[in-house]
Amino acid sequence: MTRLLGLLVLLFPAALRAETVWETQEDDVTVVRITATPADAPSPLLKYRFELPPMEQVEGNAAVDYRRAFAEGGIGQVWRGARKEWPSSLDDGGQAGVEDWYSTEVPLSALPLEQLASASARFDDSVDGFARRGASRRRCDWELYIQDLTTPEVVSLLLPEFQELRSLSRAVALQTRFALAERRFQDAAELMRINYTMGRHAGNEPLLICSLIGMALCSTADQNALELIGAPGSPNLYWALTQLPTPLVPIRDAMVGELDLAARSLPILRVSADETKTYDEWNALWNRSVRSMVEMLPLIGAPDPPPLAVELLPTFVAAAGYAHAKARLAAWGYSAEQVEAMPVGQVLGLYTARVHREIIDRQLAAASVPFSVGRPLYAAAEKRLRNQGPLGSDPDHELLPMDSMLLPALGAARGAEVRLDRQIAALRVLEALRMHAAQNDGVLPGKLKEVTCVPIPLNPATGKAFEYKLVDAPQGPTAIVTLPNSDGVPGNWRYELTIVAE
């Protein structure tokens, strides 16, 4: 379905105007049509920055500033008042409201500037007093101490501050679009810096949901950057984008935290061959671990088991898995004498810990290499894990299905990380094309390798050059940069860039 107002702008008038328009086609390809003016590199090169240099950063914890924006009467109340004054009735075929003005649902040229100015001013205190201040801090520590929490404690976290951070980010995006509409490009770039920084700060917490929220905030800034590229007379952001770190929101710490979660809750997953325990201690550890696992079942939506089942399950699982565990210990190099001398709880514990360790190590191995190399490793690890449940045919199947129950799809999470980096790299390609056009009388290159003014980034998802072609379109020569699903990350995008005179 064509996005609101998209077709109105795509009906190009005789004199093309610079603008960025989103359109979602029936094959789920998101097409971003950018009619842009040429733009050479600014002077100095880093006139626009998306990351503050160290000397401009101030000491303090950014999380403290952000949380002050969430207090009663803070950003939430401001949004409620704005929605009441400028309601949206788009779903009923009516007009756009403040909820639509911060997103790309309404093109910049269709924004009601007088109303947008009033709405933007409402958020001045929140943006200047909290978002800008927090985004200037040297560090951000949410002090949730995720690494010290057990599975039930992590699952029960509500994380209201991260949801409210999204409200603050939307306010920043609203002000960014107002600045772009008025061609205040320096202000717009500074506001984008704030959103990029808040996104990275959200991703500091070693929890995947926090990383994903951080990526969403950065994606908002990406959309604003695309609109800046399509704004008449806009500056070139190539070097500002290039200064951003890669990965922009790293998820490795969050992935490690997710992988460690089961072992933090069940000590039996951490046992080793050199541990010394009595017969009763080993068996008690096994019984306690099985019951702890059963108590966590409601966390994933399973019904509470009856008390008798909880009481009998340790014995049942031990009886079902003991012979298999003994055989696997022998296959791993334990002598028959060693295995026979072990308490039942030790045999089950060593087997369970080894299976868990191998599951975790396969995920960590996939995370330690570039995404283009790691994709098949993630796929293989997840396929094998599906066959390692208690009823699976894998020789190293779980007796306690903690990993098959709790581990998220880490390959998909890594794909989200790379998708964000792919977007940044694509923005750099678009800006390199504008820079090339500025140095070649407005002419776009036939191939990316013809661009020599700046390095052309590779596609982070594939490790290869982006798909590119130059076509003759009704509006003039148009460069097409494609980001297909076949890259292995979510999202099927196509950027169409046409250069027009300012």
ABEGO torsion letter per residue (X at the ends): XBBBGAAAAABBBABBBBBBBBBBBAAGBBBBBBBBBBBBBBOBAAABBABBBAAABBBEBAAAAAAAAABBGBAAAAAAAAAAABBBAAAAGBBBBAAAAABAABBAAABBAAAAAAAAAAAAAAAAAAAAAAAABABBBAGAGAAABBAAAAAABAGAAAAAAAAAAAAAAAAAAAAAAAGBAAAAAAAAAAAAAAAAAAAABBBAAAAAAAAAAAAAAAAAAAAAAABBGBBBAAAAAAABBOBABBAAAAAAAAAAAAAAABAAAABBAABBBBAAAAAAAAAAAAAAAAAAAAAAGBBBBBAAAAAAAAAAAAAAAAAAAAAAAAAAGBBAAAAAABBAAAAAAAAAAAAAAAAAAAAAAAAABBAAAAAAAAAAAAAAAAAABAABABABBBABAAAAAABBBAAAAAAAAAAAAAAAAAAAAAAAAAAAAAAAGGBBBABAAABAABBBBBBAAAGBBBBBBBBBBAAEBBBBBBBBAAAGBBEBBBBBBBBBBX
